Amino acid sequence: MTVPLTFLNRSLGEIPMRLTADDRFLLESEAFVRLMKPVLNDAAQIELSTKLQPLPQFGPDDLAQTGVELTYDPSTLAVVVVEVEPERRAVQNLFAPPQDDENDITLQLAKFSSYINFSATETYIWEESKAQRPTINIDGAVRVGNFVFEGDMQLGERFGISGDEYKLTRNYARFVYDEPEKYRRWFAGDLDPEIRGQQSFVSMGGAGVLRQKRRFNTFRSAVLQSDRQLILQRESTVRFLRNGALYRELRLQPGRYDFSSLPLIAGSNDVDIQVTDTSGAVQNLSYQQYLDPIDLDPGDYEYGAFLGPTSSRFGRAPDYKGPVAFSGFFRKAFLNRPAIGVGLQASKNVQTLTGQTQFILPNGGRLLMDGAASNSKRAGQGFAGGISYEHLIDRSGLSDSLTLRADYVSPRFATLGNLDGINTTSVSLSAQYSRQFDLRFLTSTTATYLKGRNGLNDSYRIGTTGYYRLNREWTFRAGVDYAKYPSAASRGGGFSVSIGISFQPDYRRRAEARYESRDDLQELSYNQSGLNQLNSVGFGGLLARQDGNARAQGYAAYSANRFDASISHASFGPSISDFGAVNATSVRFGTTLAFADGMFGVGRRINDSFMLLKGHENLGKRSVVAGQSLAQNNYIGKSGALGAAVNNFLGSYTTQSVQYDVEDPPTGYDIGPGVFRVRPAYKSGFAARIGTDAFASATGTLELAAGKPVSLIGGRVTLLDLKEGENPQPIPFFTNSIGRFAIANLLPGRRYLVETYGPNGTINHGFEFAVPSDTAGLVDLGFVRPTAPK
């Protein structure tokens, strides 16, 4: 049998064991040596391996002089390592971070895999009685070995001064090569350079490398830059959520957007940005205000380097007509010294050198500093710098936080994204304080001041907001603030109040009603997200009135086996009385073609990695499903006429489980364990064939004479009529207390021999049997008795 091997109440793994009739047990030597490696030091490992090398199997007495003692615990069916001498034990890290267990991986990556996502969106404007030409998004990836090629393009309308055109444009195309054991990724093609500190983002083409121990960042259409800028490559719907409450929902065209004026809250408050582009892809960008400019584990380091020509286009194919530029950084967190970070961005037109550091202060304080110096052909020399102080106050389960920040930008400070050094703000000051009165009541106060330059007046804003959780589902918030903007004509200055209440019974459903006096906004919204399962439905809507204008929006989304679709409708009016003056309806349809090692399937959108699952030929037309429960219709994909079932929801470099099932399998058919353990690489694929040639099972009762069962005996089952090239492993055999047995993984049309173990490890001939070639899965052998060998 196979049993767990344990030491100090932890499992080392599974090991084959033979339990003899005289209560002795024998273990497989090779497996034991392998499983004991985490327990023994190097010298003890060599000694144990040398001792057991001539023994395929061994008993406890064979471990004499090795410093290891074993016993068998029949109550738990486990072999227990009772003792390992202290001088032979390996060094154990008491506070080692949890790591993915790669020993239980049961399915390897496909050598060749690929997928391509298709999405088409059509909008109809009712007042004009016409539909716009559809927008079609195509993206995907091809993986060969460790190399990945990924690309994204769009066919749609382009509006310009010289006229409109309907054309195909490339968003990006690049090669990616990962070295996960070194936490390093290489790029070639269209780049999205990573930046740190005072560096600025610029689109580049060429080559790059990024070393980052914490999860490799996946490429995305929306890039968060220094927590101030959002860059969209496609038309997108952007939702800003602050502390779980919807702050603003906007429909934005491709381009660069600055949201540094969003009132942010330090400490316990989070900001989530949800970006849904025209292809249907959803990206979630999250960050906390309590930011560390050198966000690394102690002793860790990271770096990035990118080189190539630059482009200033957004939302269109990059042109790379700009000068060749370099962008790079290096950051290191030390064990007992302040962390540091340095960066360089340079082209023939501008060069910028940046630096970062931090000091941990007593009583939960931290001082952060970053600076930069630049030289530009157009602007000359400039510099920028910032300093912040953060303090966390722990009050026996409750916490307060304080953040102070000051930044200065000189008139001629330039970057790769700002060659002319146009800086309309010279000084920015901010202060943020959050107070947690109890587990239900939280307040936050923010104050900001911006000193203008080049004729732009100063601006400031101060406000406070309170959040009170009425119960698990209802949250009430209210706030007041006062603002002064650079121009008297600027909208929204002066005193303002806001009030809102939200209802969230679970993670899928959320409703909110809110009012803001600054924009004279009243809004009511509801959202219920769908699931990544068959026949899942998501829907939502919004009703709003602002300055007399009225608008209503509603949507519904549906997930099928081979596609997903959504429909939305929006109505606008210049006043309440003219509500519905403009109406637009949009319909989107998306599907995916996936391929892995000769297996093909059609499914829903794939963002990273995937698995294809298909039944063995002997399962006929029975469907294979990927998911948790076939009985409850709770699964992700289902095989059929359009190929394998597609599990489209795997992430990179995380060990995870993929469950599967077969619809109405034959009685006794062995479909396997029902779960695969996988560790996907970046944009990788898996191919799984469910079922096997050895799918049959046999049951029966072993007896010596009529009514005298052979109880609690072990043995093995071997294949008799071997074919050329076959070398199957023996199948374990055992009976229960009344002589019943069951044998799985049998080949139809073949003969097998059952042998039983006798005293002192002897092997006795049991009986032979044949599996009918036309069996559907289960063979009932009835009552069988030991026979003489033929």
C-alpha positions in Angstrom: 0.0 0.0 0.0 1.0 3.7 -0.2 1.1 5.5 3.1 2.3 8.9 4.4 5.7 9.3 6.0 5.6 11.8 8.9 8.1 13.5 11.2 7.2 15.9 14.0 3.5 16.0 13.0 4.3 17.1 9.4 4.0 15.0 6.3 7.1 14.4 4.3 5.2 12.7 1.4 3.8 9.4 0.3 5.8 6.1 0.3 5.1 2.6 -0.9 4.9 0.1 2.0 4.5 -3.7 2.2 2.9 -4.9 5.4 3.6 -8.6 6.1 1.5 -11.2 7.8 3.8 -11.2 10.8 3.3 -7.4 11.3 6.6 -6.3 9.8 6.7 -3.5 7.3 9.0 -2.9 4.4 9.6 0.5 2.7 10.9 1.4 -0.8 14.5 2.6 -0.3 14.7 5.1 -3.1 11.5 6.9 -2.1 12.6 7.0 1.6 16.0 8.6 0.8 14.3 11.3 -1.3 11.6 12.1 1.3 14.2 12.4 4.1 16.2 15.1 2.4 14.5 18.0 4.1 15.1 16.4 7.5 18.8 15.3 7.3 21.9 17.4 6.8 24.3 16.6 3.9 26.5 14.1 5.8 23.5 12.2 7.1 21.9 12.1 3.7 25.1 10.5 2.2 25.3 8.0 5.0 21.6 7.0 4.7 21.9 6.6 0.9 25.0 4.5 1.2 23.4 2.2 3.8 20.2 1.6 1.7 21.7 1.5 -1.8 22.0 -2.3 -2.0 18.5 -2.8 -0.6 15.4 -2.2 -2.9 13.3 -2.5 0.2 14.2 -2.2 3.9 12.8 -2.6 7.3 13.3 -0.6 10.6 16.2 -2.9 11.6 18.1 -2.0 8.5 18.5 1.6 9.7 20.9 0.7 12.6 23.7 3.2 12.9 22.0 5.8 10.7 20.5 7.8 13.6 17.0 7.3 12.2 14.3 5.3 13.9 10.9 4.3 12.4 7.6 2.8 13.5 4.2 2.0 11.9 1.1 3.6 13.3 -1.9 1.4 12.3 -4.4 3.9 13.7 -3.4 6.5 11.1 -2.0 4.1 8.5 1.2 6.1 8.5 4.9 5.4 8.9 6.3 7.7 11.6 9.9 8.9 11.9 10.2 8.5 15.7 13.7 10.0 16.1 16.5 11.7 14.1 19.6 12.4 16.1 20.1 16.2 16.6 23.6 16.2 15.0 22.1 14.6 11.8 19.2 17.0 11.4 19.1 19.7 8.7 18.8 23.4 9.7 15.1 24.4 9.8 14.0 27.9 9.1 11.3 28.7 11.7 9.8 31.7 9.9 10.3 30.7 6.3 7.6 32.2 4.0 5.1 29.8 2.5 6.2 28.4 -0.8 4.3 26.7 -3.6 4.7 22.9 -3.3 6.0 21.8 -6.7 6.3 18.2 -5.7 2.6 17.5 -6.2 2.5 18.8 -9.8 0.6 16.1 -11.8 0.4 17.7 -15.3 3.2 19.4 -17.2 3.1 22.3 -19.7 2.3 21.6 -23.3 5.4 21.9 -25.5 3.4 24.0 -28.0 0.3 26.0 -27.1 -1.5 29.0 -28.5 -4.8 31.0 -28.2 -6.4 33.8 -30.0 -9.2 36.0 -28.6 -11.9 37.6 -30.9 -14.2 40.3 -29.7 -16.6 42.3 -31.8 -18.6 45.4 -30.6 -21.4 47.1 -32.5 -23.2 50.3 -31.4 -26.5 51.5 -32.8 -27.6 55.2 -32.3 -31.4 55.2 -32.5 -31.9 58.9 -33.3 -29.6 58.6 -36.3 -31.1 55.2 -37.3 -27.7 53.8 -38.1 -25.1 51.5 -36.7 -21.4 52.3 -36.4 -19.0 50.0 -38.1 -18.1 47.3 -35.6 -14.9 47.4 -33.6 -13.1 44.1 -33.7 -10.3 43.3 -31.2 -7.9 40.4 -31.7 -5.2 39.4 -29.3 -3.5 36.2 -28.3 -0.2 34.4 -27.7 1.9 31.5 -29.0 4.2 29.6 -26.6 6.9 27.3 -27.9 9.1 25.8 -25.1 10.0 28.8 -22.9 9.4 31.4 -25.6 6.2 33.4 -25.9 5.0 35.6 -28.7 2.0 37.8 -27.9 0.2 40.4 -29.8 -2.9 42.7 -29.9 -4.6 44.5 -32.7 -7.8 46.3 -33.4 -10.0 47.0 -36.4 -12.2 50.0 -36.0 -13.0 53.6 -36.7 -10.3 56.3 -36.4 -11.5 59.9 -36.2 -9.2 62.6 -37.3 -9.0 66.2 -38.7 -8.4 64.9 -42.2 -11.4 62.5 -42.0 -12.5 59.3 -40.6 -11.1 55.9 -41.5 -11.8 52.3 -40.8 -8.5 50.4 -40.4 -6.5 47.7 -38.6 -3.9 48.9 -36.1 -1.4 47.1 -34.0 -1.4 47.8 -30.2 1.6 45.7 -29.4 3.6 42.6 -30.6 6.5 41.2 -28.6 8.5 38.2 -27.7 8.8 37.2 -24.0 11.3 34.8 -22.4 11.1 34.0 -18.7 13.7 32.7 -16.3 11.5 32.0 -13.3 14.2 30.5 -11.1 16.1 33.8 -11.4 12.9 36.0 -11.3 13.8 37.5 -14.6 11.9 38.3 -17.8 13.3 39.3 -21.2 11.3 41.3 -23.8 11.8 42.1 -27.5 9.3 44.2 -29.6 6.8 46.7 -28.4 7.6 47.5 -24.7 5.8 48.7 -21.7 8.8 49.9 -19.6 8.5 49.6 -15.8 9.3 52.8 -14.0 10.1 53.8 -10.4 10.2 57.1 -8.4 10.4 60.3 -10.4 10.8 58.5 -13.7 8.1 59.0 -16.5 6.5 56.5 -18.8 7.2 56.5 -22.5 6.2 53.9 -25.1 9.3 52.2 -26.5 10.2 49.5 -29.0 13.3 47.4 -28.7 14.6 45.1 -26.0 14.3 45.0 -22.2 14.8 42.9 -19.1 13.1 43.0 -15.7 14.1 41.2 -12.5 11.3 41.1 -10.0 10.9 38.5 -7.3 7.4 39.3 -6.5 5.1 38.0 -9.2 6.0 38.9 -12.8 3.6 41.7 -13.8 1.3 40.6 -16.7 1.0 42.9 -19.7 -2.2 44.9 -19.6 -3.9 47.6 -21.7 -4.0 49.9 -18.7 -0.8 50.9 -16.9 -0.7 52.6 -13.5 2.2 55.0 -13.3 3.5 56.3 -10.0 -0.1 56.2 -8.7 -0.9 59.3 -10.6 -1.4 58.4 -14.3 -3.6 56.0 -16.2 -2.6 55.1 -19.7 -5.3 53.5 -21.9 -4.5 51.9 -25.2 -8.2 51.4 -26.0 -11.5 53.1 -25.3 -12.5 51.9 -21.9 -14.9 52.2 -19.0 -13.0 53.2 -15.8 -14.5 52.8 -12.3 -12.7 54.4 -9.4 -13.5 52.7 -6.0 -12.3 54.2 -2.8 -12.6 52.0 0.3 -15.0 49.7 -1.6 -17.3 52.6 -2.5 -17.7 53.7 -6.1 -16.3 57.2 -6.4 -16.6 57.9 -10.1 -17.3 55.9 -13.3 -16.0 57.4 -16.6 -16.0 56.4 -20.3 -12.5 57.4 -21.6 -10.9 57.4 -25.0 -7.4 56.1 -25.6 -4.8 58.4 -24.0 -3.0 59.4 -20.8 -5.1 60.5 -17.8 -3.9 62.1 -14.5 -5.9 61.4 -11.4 -3.5 62.8 -8.8 -6.3 65.1 -7.6 -8.4 62.1 -6.5 -8.8 62.6 -2.7 -6.7 59.7 -1.3 -6.8 58.4 2.2 -3.8 56.8 4.0 -3.7 53.8 6.3 -6.6 51.5 6.1 -8.2 52.9 2.9 -7.6 51.2 -0.5 -8.1 52.5 -4.1 -9.3 50.1 -6.8 -9.4 51.0 -10.4 -11.4 48.7 -12.7 -10.8 49.1 -16.5 -13.0 47.4 -19.0 -11.9 48.0 -22.6 -13.8 47.4 -25.8 -12.5 43.9 -26.2 -14.3 42.9 -23.0 -11.0 42.5 -21.1 -11.2 43.5 -17.4 -8.1 44.8 -15.6 -8.1 45.5 -11.9 -5.5 47.9 -10.6 -5.2 48.2 -6.9 -2.9 50.1 -4.5 -2.8 51.5 -1.0 -2.0 55.0 -0.1 0.5 53.7 2.5 3.1 53.3 -0.2 6.7 52.3 0.2 8.9 53.6 -2.7 11.1 50.6 -2.2 8.5 47.9 -1.8 10.9 44.9 -1.4 11.5 42.1 1.1 14.5 42.6 3.3 17.6 41.6 1.4 15.8 41.4 -2.0 16.6 43.5 -5.0 15.1 44.3 -8.4 16.1 45.9 -11.6 14.8 46.8 -15.1 16.5 48.0 -18.3 14.8 48.9 -21.6 16.4 50.2 -24.8 14.9 51.3 -28.1 13.3 54.1 -30.1 10.4 56.0 -28.5 6.8 56.7 -29.6 4.4 59.3 -28.4 1.2 57.7 -29.8 -1.6 56.3 -27.6 -4.4 54.1 -28.8 -2.8 53.7 -32.2 0.0 51.6 -33.6 3.3 53.0 -32.2 5.4 54.8 -34.8 8.8 54.8 -33.0 9.9 58.0 -34.8 11.3 59.4 -31.6 14.9 59.1 -30.6 16.5 56.0 -29.1 16.2 56.0 -25.4 17.2 54.0 -22.3 15.1 53.6 -19.2 16.3 51.6 -16.2 16.4 51.3 -12.4 17.9 49.3 -9.6 16.5 49.0 -6.1 17.9 47.1 -3.1 16.4 46.5 0.4 19.1 45.8 3.0 18.7 43.8 6.2 20.1 46.5 8.6 20.6 49.6 6.5 18.3 52.1 4.6 17.0 50.8 1.3 18.1 52.6 -1.8 16.9 52.9 -5.4 18.6 54.6 -8.4 17.3 55.1 -11.9 18.4 56.5 -15.3 16.4 57.6 -18.3 18.3 59.0 -21.3 18.1 59.9 -24.9 19.9 62.4 -27.0 17.3 65.1 -26.1 17.0 64.5 -22.3 18.8 62.7 -19.5 17.2 62.1 -16.0 18.9 60.6 -13.0 16.7 59.6 -10.0 17.2 58.2 -6.5 15.2 56.9 -3.6 15.7 55.9 0.0 13.8 55.4 3.2 14.5 55.4 7.0 12.5 53.4 9.5 11.9 55.5 12.6 10.9 54.4 16.1 7.2 54.1 17.1 5.8 53.2 13.7 7.3 56.1 11.8 9.0 56.2 8.4 10.7 58.9 6.4 10.8 58.6 2.6 12.9 60.6 0.2 13.2 60.7 -3.6 14.8 63.1 -6.0 15.8 63.6 -9.6 18.0 65.8 -11.8 17.6 66.3 -15.5 19.4 67.8 -18.5 17.4 68.7 -21.6 18.4 70.2 -24.9 15.2 72.3 -24.9 14.7 73.1 -21.3 18.2 73.0 -19.8 18.9 71.7 -16.3 16.3 71.0 -13.7 15.6 68.9 -10.6 12.7 67.5 -8.6 12.4 66.1 -5.1 10.0 64.9 -2.5 10.0 63.9 1.1 7.2 62.3 3.1 6.6 61.2 6.7 4.3 58.3 7.5 3.2 57.3 11.0 1.1 54.4 12.0 -0.6 54.4 15.5 -1.7 51.0 16.8 -4.4 51.3 19.5 -5.0 47.7 20.6 -6.6 46.4 17.5 -7.6 49.9 16.2 -5.2 52.0 14.1 -4.7 55.6 13.0 -2.4 56.8 10.3 -0.8 60.1 9.4 1.0 61.0 6.1 2.7 64.2 5.3 4.2 64.8 1.8 6.0 67.7 0.1 7.2 67.8 -3.5 9.1 70.5 -5.5 9.6 70.6 -9.3 11.9 73.1 -10.8 10.8 75.2 -13.8 13.0 73.2 -16.2 12.8 69.7 -14.9 12.3 67.4 -17.9 11.8 63.7 -18.5 11.4 61.4 -21.5 7.6 62.1 -21.3 8.1 65.9 -20.9 10.9 67.0 -23.1 10.1 70.7 -22.9 10.1 70.8 -19.1 6.5 72.2 -18.9 5.8 72.1 -15.2 2.8 74.2 -14.2 3.1 73.3 -10.5 6.2 74.1 -8.4 5.3 73.0 -4.9 2.7 70.4 -3.8 1.9 69.8 -0.1 -0.5 67.1 1.3 -1.5 65.9 4.6 -3.7 62.9 5.3 -5.0 61.5 8.6 -7.3 58.6 9.3 -8.9 57.8 12.6 -10.6 54.5 13.5 -12.9 55.2 16.4 -14.1 51.6 16.6 -14.6 48.6 14.2 -17.6 50.4 12.6 -16.7 54.0 12.5 -13.8 55.5 10.5 -13.0 59.1 9.5 -10.4 60.5 7.2 -9.2 64.0 6.7 -7.2 65.2 3.7 -5.6 68.6 2.8 -3.7 69.5 -0.4 -2.0 72.7 -1.6 -0.6 73.3 -5.1 1.5 76.3 -5.9 1.1 77.3 -9.5 3.6 78.6 -12.0 3.6 80.5 -15.3 0.5 82.5 -14.5 -1.4 79.6 -13.0 -2.9 80.4 -9.6 -2.5 78.4 -6.5 -5.1 75.8 -5.5 -6.0 74.0 -2.3 -8.5 71.6 -0.9 -9.4 70.4 2.6 -12.1 67.9 3.6 -13.1 65.1 5.9 -15.3 62.0 5.3 -16.8 59.6 7.7 -17.7 55.9 7.1 -20.1 54.1 9.4 -20.9 50.4 8.9 -24.5 49.9 10.0 -24.1 46.1 9.7 -22.5 43.6 7.5 -24.4 44.7 4.4 -25.1 48.5 4.9 -22.5 51.3 5.0 -23.2 55.0 5.4 -20.8 57.8 4.5 -20.9 61.5 4.6 -18.3 64.2 4.0 -17.6 67.9 3.7 -14.8 69.8 2.0 -13.8 73.2 0.7 -11.8 73.7 -2.5 -10.2 76.6 -4.4 -9.1 76.0 -7.9 -6.5 77.9 -10.1 -9.1 79.8 -12.2 -12.2 81.6 -11.0 -14.1 80.0 -13.9 -13.1 76.5 -12.6 -16.1 74.5 -11.7 -16.5 72.9 -8.4 -14.8 75.3 -6.0 -16.1 76.4 -2.7 -17.9 74.4 0.0 -19.3 71.0 -0.8 -21.1 68.1 1.0 -21.5 64.5 0.0 -23.6 61.7 1.3 -24.1 58.1 0.3 -25.2 54.7 1.4 -24.2 51.4 0.0 -25.7 47.9 0.2 -23.4 44.9 -0.4 -24.9 41.5 0.7 -22.1 39.5 -0.9 -19.0 40.0 -3.1 -21.1 39.8 -6.3 -23.8 42.3 -5.6 -23.6 46.0 -4.7 -26.0 48.9 -4.7 -25.3 52.5 -3.9 -27.1 55.8 -3.7 -25.1 59.0 -3.4 -25.4 62.8 -3.6 -22.7 65.4 -4.2 -23.4 69.1 -4.0 -20.3 70.3 -5.9 -21.6 68.7 -9.1 -25.2 68.8 -8.1 -25.1 65.0 -8.7 -27.7 62.5 -7.6 -26.9 58.9 -8.5 -28.4 55.4 -7.9 -26.5 52.3 -9.1 -26.6 48.6 -8.9 -24.1 46.0 -10.1 -24.2 42.2 -10.0 -21.1 40.6 -11.4 -21.1 37.3 -13.3 -19.0 34.2 -12.6 -16.6 32.4 -14.8 -19.0 29.5 -15.2 -21.5 28.3 -17.8 -24.8 30.2 -18.0 -23.6 32.8 -15.6 -25.3 36.2 -15.9 -24.2 39.6 -14.7 -26.1 42.8 -14.9 -26.3 46.3 -13.6 -27.6 49.8 -14.1 -27.2 53.5 -13.2 -29.6 56.4 -12.9 -28.1 59.9 -12.5 -29.1 63.5 -12.6 -26.5 66.2 -12.8 -27.1 70.0 -13.3 -30.5 69.1 -14.7 -29.1 66.6 -17.2 -30.3 63.1 -16.9 -28.8 59.8 -17.9 -29.6 56.1 -17.5 -27.4 53.1 -18.3 -28.0 49.4 -18.1 -26.1 46.3 -19.1 -26.3 42.5 -19.0 -23.6 40.0 -19.7 -23.9 36.2 -20.3 -21.2 33.5 -20.2 -21.8 30.5 -22.4 -19.6 27.4 -23.0 -18.0 28.7 -26.2 -18.5 32.4 -26.0 -19.5 35.4 -23.9 -21.8 38.2 -24.9 -23.1 41.5 -23.4 -25.6 44.2 -24.2 -25.8 47.7 -22.9 -28.1 50.6 -23.5 -27.7 54.3 -22.5 -30.1 57.2 -22.6 -29.2 60.8 -22.2 -31.1 64.1 -22.0 -30.2 67.8 -21.6 -32.9 68.0 -18.9 -35.3 65.8 -17.0 -38.2 66.7 -19.4 -36.0 65.7 -22.4 -34.7 62.5 -20.9 -34.1 59.9 -23.6 -33.3 62.5 -26.3 -30.2 60.4 -27.3 -30.2 56.6 -27.1 -27.4 54.2 -27.9 -27.3 50.4 -27.7 -24.1 48.4 -27.8 -23.7 44.6 -28.3 -20.5 42.7 -27.8 -19.6 39.1 -28.7 -16.4 37.3 -27.8 -14.9 33.9 -28.3 -11.5 32.2 -28.1 -9.7 29.5 -30.1 -7.2 27.5 -28.1 -4.6 24.8 -29.1 -2.2 22.7 -26.9 -0.1 19.7 -28.1 -2.6 18.6 -30.7 -5.8 19.3 -28.8 -8.2 22.1 -29.9 -11.1 23.8 -28.2 -13.3 26.8 -28.5 -14.1 28.8 -25.3 -14.3 32.1 -23.6 -11.6 34.8 -23.3 -8.2 33.7 -22.1 -6.1 36.4 -20.3 -3.1 34.3 -19.2 -2.9 30.5 -19.1 -5.4 27.8 -19.9 -6.1 24.0 -20.0 -7.9 21.9 -22.6 -9.6 18.7 -21.4 -11.0 16.0 -23.7 -12.3 12.5 -23.2 -10.5 9.3 -24.3 -11.8 7.6 -27.4 -13.4 4.8 -25.3 -15.6 7.4 -23.6 -17.4 7.9 -26.9 -19.5 11.1 -27.1 -19.6 11.7 -23.3 -18.6 15.2 -22.4 -15.7 16.2 -20.1 -16.3 19.2 -17.9 -13.7 21.5 -16.2 -15.0 22.8 -12.9 -16.2 22.0 -9.4 -19.5 20.2 -9.7 -21.2 18.6 -12.6 -24.3 17.8 -10.6 -24.8 21.5 -9.7 -23.9 22.8 -13.2 -21.0 24.6 -11.5 -18.2 24.3 -14.1 -16.2 26.5 -16.5 -16.1 24.5 -19.8 -17.5 21.5 -21.4 -16.2 19.4 -24.4 -18.4 18.7 -27.4 -18.6 19.2 -31.1 -16.4 22.3 -31.0 -13.5 20.5 -29.3 -12.1 20.2 -25.8 -13.4 21.8 -22.6 -11.6 25.1 -22.0 -10.5 26.2 -18.5 -9.6 29.8 -19.3 -8.9 31.0 -15.7 -5.3 29.9 -14.9 -2.7 32.4 -13.6 1.1 32.3 -14.1 3.6 31.0 -11.6 1.1 29.8 -8.9 0.4 26.2 -8.1 -3.3 25.6 -8.5 -5.9 22.8 -8.9 -8.0 22.1 -11.9 -11.0 19.9 -11.2 -12.7 17.8 -13.9 -15.5 15.3 -14.3 -17.1 13.1 -17.0 -20.8 13.2 -17.8 -22.5 9.9 -17.1 -19.3 7.6 -17.2 -19.8 3.8 -17.5 -20.1 2.0 -14.2 -16.6 1.1 -13.0 -14.9 3.4 -15.4 -11.8 5.0 -13.9 -11.6 8.7 -14.9 -8.6 9.3 -12.6 -8.3 11.4 -9.5 -10.7 14.2 -10.7 -8.2 16.9 -10.2 -4.9 18.1 -11.7 -2.2 20.1 -9.9 -0.5 22.5 -12.3 1.9 25.4 -12.2 1.4 27.4 -15.3 4.1 29.5 -16.9 3.4 32.9 -18.6 0.6 32.5 -21.1 1.0 28.7 -21.2 -1.3 25.9 -22.1 -2.1 22.3 -20.8 -3.6 19.4 -22.7 -5.3 16.7 -20.6 -6.8 13.5 -22.0 -9.4 12.2 -19.5 -9.6 8.4 -19.3 -7.2 5.7 -20.4 -7.0 2.3 -22.2 -6.8 0.8 -18.7 -10.2 2.0 -17.6 -11.8 -1.2 -16.4 -12.3 -2.3 -12.8 -12.8 -5.7 -11.3 -14.5 -6.7 -8.0 -15.0 -10.0 -6.3 -14.6 -12.0 -3.1 -11.5 -14.2 -2.4 -12.2 -17.4 -0.4 -10.4 -20.6 0.5 -13.5 -22.7 0.5 -17.2 -21.9 0.4 -18.1 -19.5 3.0 -14.4 -19.0 4.3 -13.2 -15.7 3.0 -9.5 -14.7 2.9 -9.6 -11.5 4.9 -7.1 -8.7 5.3 -4.5 -10.0 3.0 -2.2 -8.0 0.6 -0.7 -8.8 -2.7 -0.1 -7.6 -6.3 -1.7 -7.8 -9.7 0.5 -8.2 -12.8 -0.3 -8.3 -16.5 0.3 -11.7 -18.0 0.1 -11.3 -21.8 2.7 -8.5 -22.2 3.1 -6.9 -25.6 6.4 -5.6 -27.0 7.5 -2.5 -25.3 5.1 -2.8 -22.3 6.5 -2.7 -18.8 3.5 -1.9 -16.5 4.0 -1.6 -12.8 2.2 -4.1 -10.5 -1.2 -3.0 -9.2 -1.7 -3.3 -5.4 -4.2 -5.9 -4.2 -5.8 -6.3 -0.8 -9.0 -7.7 0.7 -11.3 -6.4 3.5 -12.5 -8.2 6.5 -15.0 -10.3 4.5 -12.6 -11.0 1.6 -14.0 -8.4 -0.8 -11.5 -6.8 -3.2 -11.5 -4.2 -6.0 -8.9 -3.8 -8.7 -8.7 -0.7 -10.9 -6.8 0.4 -14.0 -7.3 -2.8 -16.0 -7.0 -3.2 -19.8 -9.9 -4.8 -21.6 -9.2 -8.1 -23.4 -6.1 -8.9 -21.3 -5.2 -11.5 -18.7 -4.0 -10.8 -15.1 -2.3 -12.7 -12.3 -3.1 -12.0 -8.6 -0.4 -13.0 -6.1 -0.7 -12.7 -2.3 2.0 -12.1 0.3 2.7 -14.8 2.8 4.8 -15.0 6.0 8.4 -13.8 5.9 7.8 -11.9 2.6 7.0 -15.0 0.5 4.8 -14.6 -2.6 2.0 -17.1 -3.2 0.1 -17.8 -6.5 -3.5 -16.5 -6.1 -5.6 -16.7 -9.2 -5.8 -15.6 -12.8 -8.6 -13.8 -14.5 -9.4 -12.1 -17.9 -11.0 -8.8 -18.6 -13.6 -9.1 -21.4 -12.7 -7.0 -24.5 -16.2 -5.7 -24.7 -16.5 -4.6 -21.0 -18.1 -1.2 -20.4 -16.0 -0.7 -17.3 -17.0 -3.0 -14.4 -16.2 -6.7 -14.2 -17.8 -8.8 -11.4 -15.6 -11.9 -10.8 -17.9 -13.2 -8.1 -16.4 -15.7 -5.7 -12.8 -16.8 -6.6 -10.4 -19.2 -5.0 -6.6 -19.6 -5.2 -5.5 -21.8 -8.1 -2.4 -23.7 -9.0 0.0 -21.9 -11.3 -0.3 -22.9 -15.0 
